[in-house]
Amino acid sequence: MKNLMVWAILLGVMVVGIGYHYSVRQDMAQIEQAEVIPSPKPPAAEPRYPIEAVPAPAPESDAGLAVSSEQPLPEPPAAKLILPTLADSDQFVRSAGVSLIGESAVDQWFVTDYLVSRLVATVDSLDGRRVAPAMRPIVPIAGRFLVLGQAQDAALSPANAARYAPYVELIEAVDMADLIRYYREYYPLFQEAYLGLGYEDVYFNDRLVAILDHLLVTPLPQGPAALRKNEAVYEFVAPELEAMSVGQKALYRLGPDQGQRMRARLQLLRDGVATAADS
């Protein structure tokens, strides 16, 4: 009887052991064969200021086509603008620039190769400390930076603003309604160039509006600002002025009159591109 009890215990241990071993092997096989399901990617953020493309002008009807006054012809559908690829967009965008400011002004003031990418990279950097020279879309400003005094006892010369007068006059000559229309029509190129900077799930127009808001709060000069020389460059003595971004410093150097005129143009641009999603 005792031996029978021992055999029963051993048989029970064996059954449990075999069952456990089989269960572990089965679980491991299921793990090895299981399909790995990646974590769901969070949905892309909705743009705050969406841009809806403006359709290209509809083609004109044939001359001499008879139109009944009793039953006018329906409006032809708007032609869909076919954009080139970003890599092939230089001539396309240059033509738009020529229509806005003229061919001589485009050739004189703008670097027209990779123009969309240059514009996007420059806009994106205007709230930082510097703009990469290689990506600037406009030619360097003629003349030298003008200061009053020397070294540690210097100030920003009001005459410095005259260097920027041609740029201000050029921008004031642009029809802002046409500029905004072109921007909306060509927006996919700007968005592609922005994503090409390494961003994901972002919207260039949101960035543009943020930069315009940033520039619009630039203080106006209240007389010649004190400067000090730091190695080869001049810095503002006032910490709040030296802390300004590269875009704000450029706007500040225009002087009070030109700066105010430029703000008016920037505000018009913002009003034209900032269409709130809930409006």
C-alpha atoms as one frame of an Amber mdcrd trajectory, in Angstrom:
protein
   0.000   0.000   0.000   2.863   2.286   0.857   4.581   1.534  -2.473   1.299
   2.176  -4.319   1.064   5.595  -2.644   4.625   6.473  -3.678   3.937   5.475
  -7.305   0.756   7.555  -7.313   2.670  10.601  -6.059   5.442  10.112  -8.655
   2.863   9.676 -11.443   1.115  12.898 -10.363   4.403  14.823 -10.353   5.254
  13.496 -13.829   1.820  14.437 -15.228   2.047  17.926 -13.774   5.643  18.329
 -14.982   4.854  17.145 -18.522   1.801  19.382 -18.645   3.808  22.404 -17.450
   6.605  21.697 -19.952   4.106  21.345 -22.821   2.308  24.543 -21.757   5.573
  26.527 -21.684   6.605  25.205 -25.118   3.188  26.072 -26.519   3.322  29.587
 -25.078   6.826  30.134 -26.479   5.699  28.937 -29.910   2.799  31.363 -29.842
   5.145  34.190 -28.842   7.553  33.347 -31.678   4.724  33.209 -34.201   2.888
  36.276 -32.944   2.719  39.220 -35.319   4.358  42.334 -33.910   1.795  45.146
 -34.030   3.468  48.590 -33.940   2.166  51.228 -31.576  -0.321  53.476 -33.319
   1.163  56.766 -34.502  -0.526  59.763 -32.901  -2.627  61.721 -35.378  -0.981
  64.739 -36.985  -1.899  68.042 -35.424  -4.426  70.081 -37.338  -3.073  73.332
 -38.788  -4.049  76.409 -36.825  -4.055  78.622 -39.902  -4.976  76.395 -42.853
  -4.295  77.587 -46.366  -6.833  76.849 -49.061  -5.362  77.178 -52.525  -6.853
  79.868 -54.711  -7.803  78.393 -58.108  -6.083  79.738 -61.184  -8.111  82.209
 -63.254 -10.614  80.537 -65.549  -9.737  80.608 -69.256 -11.458  83.348 -71.214
 -14.279  82.356 -73.555 -13.675  82.456 -77.307 -14.075  85.888 -78.888 -17.282
  86.368 -80.838 -19.170  83.642 -78.981 -22.839  84.568 -78.990 -24.355  84.832
 -75.524 -28.131  84.924 -75.104 -29.318  87.607 -72.718 -32.232  85.373 -71.781
 -30.116  82.365 -70.837 -26.524  83.263 -69.954 -23.872  80.606 -70.223 -22.839
  78.957 -66.960 -19.566  80.025 -65.387 -16.709  77.831 -66.658 -15.010  75.770
 -63.960 -11.827  77.260 -62.525  -8.701  75.821 -64.061  -6.598  73.730 -61.727
  -3.100  75.108 -61.316  -0.511  72.431 -62.051   2.577  73.060 -59.954   6.049
  71.826 -60.843   8.115  69.801 -58.416  10.053  71.772 -55.831  13.308  70.918
 -57.625  11.958  72.372 -60.879  10.152  75.382 -59.416  12.783  78.124 -59.818
  11.645  79.455 -63.176   8.015  79.056 -62.191   8.422  81.112 -59.002  10.680
  83.635 -60.738   7.884  84.334 -63.224   5.569  85.123 -60.334   8.193  87.473
 -58.900   8.527  89.230 -62.234   4.779  89.795 -62.378   4.897  91.326 -58.885
   7.945  93.620 -59.034   9.356  93.409 -62.555  12.222  91.468 -64.100  14.986
  93.957 -63.327  14.064  94.102 -59.641  13.972  90.309 -59.363  17.408  89.972
 -60.959  18.829  92.834 -58.889  17.570  91.873 -55.443  16.903  88.131 -55.335
  18.935  84.939 -55.474  16.622  82.979 -57.738  18.032  79.451 -57.514  16.260
  77.298 -54.899  14.200  80.393 -54.119  11.316  78.654 -52.322  13.719  76.681
 -50.126  15.698  79.845 -49.384  12.570  81.756 -48.421  11.310  78.968 -46.175
  14.666  78.436 -44.417  15.061  82.185 -43.863  11.553  82.642 -42.472  12.082
  79.674 -40.149  15.272  81.215 -38.715  14.085  84.804 -38.184  13.280  84.270
 -34.504  16.731  82.788 -33.865  20.182  84.296 -33.494  21.318  84.131 -37.114
  20.326  83.331 -40.693  22.580  80.954 -42.613  24.224  83.113 -45.320  24.070
  80.274 -47.829  20.257  80.221 -47.635  19.541  83.947 -47.866  17.067  84.750
 -50.668  18.138  88.382 -51.176  21.477  89.876 -52.142  23.584  91.468 -49.366
  22.823  95.058 -48.482  25.254  97.511 -50.049  27.448  99.729 -47.887  28.893
  99.333 -44.408  27.149  99.195 -41.055  27.259 102.776 -39.702  27.891 103.697
 -36.071  28.445 106.889 -34.114  31.611 106.952 -32.014  34.046 104.091 -31.627
  34.544 100.752 -29.870  33.103 100.876 -26.341  31.529 104.323 -26.743  29.399
 103.890 -29.869  25.791 104.157 -30.934  23.688 103.019 -33.855  23.775 105.769
 -36.457  20.373 106.993 -37.719  21.993 107.291 -41.157  22.280 103.501 -41.180
  18.575 103.290 -42.038  19.219 104.804 -45.471  20.945 101.565 -46.539  17.638
  99.747 -46.213  15.495 102.322 -48.045  15.544 100.478 -51.416  14.259  97.300
 -49.762  11.453  99.117 -47.966  10.431 100.892 -51.178  10.504  97.595 -53.053
   8.238  95.892 -50.510   5.848  98.844 -50.486   5.559  98.601 -54.274   4.275
  95.010 -54.103   0.538  94.506 -54.456  -0.150  92.585 -51.254  -3.343  91.015
 -52.598  -1.399  89.567 -55.536   1.432  88.429 -53.267  -0.961  86.590 -50.981
  -2.756  85.027 -53.958   0.522  83.697 -55.366   1.495  82.401 -51.943  -1.774
  80.483 -51.641  -1.502  79.086 -55.148   2.077  77.930 -54.650   1.650  76.880
 -51.028   2.322  73.147 -51.611   5.865  74.084 -52.696   6.424  76.034 -49.470
   5.063  73.172 -47.391   7.306  70.657 -49.158  10.360  72.864 -48.600   9.459
  73.226 -44.914   9.200  69.482 -44.394  12.520  69.223 -46.217  14.130  71.004
 -43.261  13.541  67.849 -41.233  10.182  68.593 -39.634   7.231  66.209 -39.434
   3.522  66.895 -39.061   3.998  70.669 -39.131   2.448  73.389 -41.236   4.554
  76.145 -42.777   1.763  78.704 -42.717   1.473  78.298 -38.941   5.189  78.977
 -38.715   4.890  82.023 -40.984   2.128  83.526 -38.843   4.176  82.900 -35.682
   7.196  84.663 -37.239   5.059  87.617 -38.343   3.655  87.931 -34.809   7.210
  87.788 -33.479   8.382  90.589 -35.797   5.355  92.783 -35.134   6.271  93.162
 -31.450   9.741  94.530 -32.261  10.260  97.802 -30.368  10.639 100.998 -32.343
  13.953 102.859 -31.868  13.855 105.696 -29.360  16.949 107.565 -30.453  20.425
 106.152 -31.213  20.881 102.860 -29.315  24.182 102.456 -27.439  26.599  99.884
 -28.867  29.809  98.218 -27.753  32.315  96.361 -29.871  32.787  92.661 -29.170
  35.754  91.494 -31.223  34.727  92.160 -34.845  31.036  92.919 -34.277  28.963
  95.522 -32.461  26.434  94.548 -29.824  23.615  96.498 -28.198  24.450  97.630
 -24.678  20.838  97.298 -23.503  20.232  93.610 -22.674  16.665  93.694 -24.009
  17.896  94.946 -27.382  20.782  92.508 -27.609  18.378  89.670 -26.772  16.315
  90.430 -29.879  16.284  87.836 -32.647  18.037  88.321 -35.973  14.724  89.267
 -37.582  13.859  91.809 -34.895  17.317  93.378 -35.073  16.983  93.778 -38.837
  13.593  95.448 -38.363  14.964  97.648 -35.580  17.809  98.876 -37.787  15.304
 100.266 -40.287  14.725 103.195 -37.944  11.399 104.476 -36.600   9.865 105.699
 -39.881  10.826 102.793 -42.130  10.213 100.368 -39.284   6.648 101.594 -38.882
   6.032 101.382 -42.630   7.398  97.836 -42.693   5.166  96.823 -39.790   2.165
  97.985 -41.784   3.143  95.677 -44.651   3.805  92.774 -42.301   0.398  93.269
 -40.719  -1.262  93.177 -44.139   0.566  89.945 -44.919  -0.487  88.410 -41.618
  -4.107  89.403 -42.155  -3.993  87.740 -45.564  -2.517  84.398 -44.530  -3.851
  83.950 -40.971  -7.285  82.426 -41.386  -8.137  80.815 -38.077  -9.522  77.284
 -38.268 -12.564  78.255 -36.182 -13.383  81.439 -38.102
